[in-house]
Amino acid sequence: MRYRHIPFPFPPSPPIRGWGDIHAMFGNTFHLLDGRVVHRGEALPKDAGPVLPGVLRRSPAFCGDLIPVSAHGSSLYNLLTDQDWSAIRKPRIEAVNQVCQACGRHQRRYLQAHELWEYHLPEYGNQGIQRLGEIAILCKDCHAMFHLALADLQGHGDETMQRLMALHRWDTATAEQFLGILHERRDRHNTFAWSLDLGIVDLDVLHIQPKWQLHPELPGVLQRPSEHWGCSRQGGMQYTAILGKPWVLSGVEYPMIASPVAESARCAA
């Protein structure tokens, strides 16, 4: 079966004509991802392009697709043991020199990792592939931009939306366009069940938290009682399957199941 991934169509950001186009909320000091520092008003290093934080990029792209309700609770943080999650997260924090990839803030502690997923839809049926594309390192304030509904529930939704708009240099009309795209794609993705393609994770074997169990009837499917609002429509259980990596649950190792998305990419190449 073939799968189709449509990248999130971010509305364009206006050009950066000067430092006046960088919102004051982001301060006057910006750390590049290679550890260099730029102060407001200074010229950017000519070779800075690949290591600029999002706020200084011509086309920032933060906060894409929302996690479908049918995939709530199956993030790496909720799926893997603390040891595995730390082994994935900590090297990435060091790789960007403890800098938020969105706003350029340097923090020795409290940086957070956010998984960026691609949603590959099947040509027929309702079993999609949720493919891990990247893990972004973010400060707490920028991480909230990826969880707009949660920010609303916690009482800082307006503040978080203003940050998202400022980082992308969007006006109100463009932000509304973005939200319309976001909700339309979420509603479509909610109609699918999802398997996780974790092929890019740089661990040889994944270790699953013991709160997950094997489904008694579906081989290779993991289940656990749902802890997330909105998932009760599946009988109070959360389900997922892992592709692209072997994994261990309760001391038993299970072989890798190849991802059809990865197979399709290799064939295309």
Summary of the structure (lengths in Angstrom):
residues: 269
radius of gyration: 19.7
end to end distance: 17.0
largest distance: 62.5
contacts: 754
relative contact order: 0.16
helix: 33%
strand: 23%
